[in-house]
Amino acid sequence: MQFRETGNRVQCYAPWYDATSRRTRQKLVYAFTAGGHFQQPPQPDQLREGVGTADQRREWAADIRAEILERNKAFGAAAPGTLAMMLNTVSVAIMMQFEGFPIPFSARDMDRMRVSVRPLLRLLEIDVDEVNAKFKTKERKS
């Protein structure tokens, strides 16, 4: 897998063998935004359609996931002072989406957010069970 930055995008190229020319060529299979914010890694089915076998697509997705993880780590390490502000910005943006109807998040999006938030809650020493209990108590009083 080769990664090329062009402008504010990172293009992900997978190698494939061209039998007619007897050469290995590269094909663009995915692209993501370069730096500035955290990226979600792709699933194999999110890569360019019609390219590669299922095994190749899983391998490419894993390579892209590793590259994104390294970029996310570098970004987080380079700007730790801004992470709290970024978290606040994202939280407010998500909460504003819940004020409208219908809520624009799919069940998959909701699950992703739950999975993402749980480790952070533990690090911030917030007991999820305690929060749920307080919320249920407030519901009963209303």
Secondary structure, DSSP 4 states (H G I P E B T S, - for coil): -EEEEETTEEEEEEEEEETTTTEEEEEEEEEEE-SSS--PPPPGGGSPTT-S-HHHHHHHHHHHHHHHHHHHHHHHHH-HHHHHHHHHHHHHHHHHHTTSSS----HHHHHHHHHHHHHHHHHTT--HHHHHHHHHHHHHH-
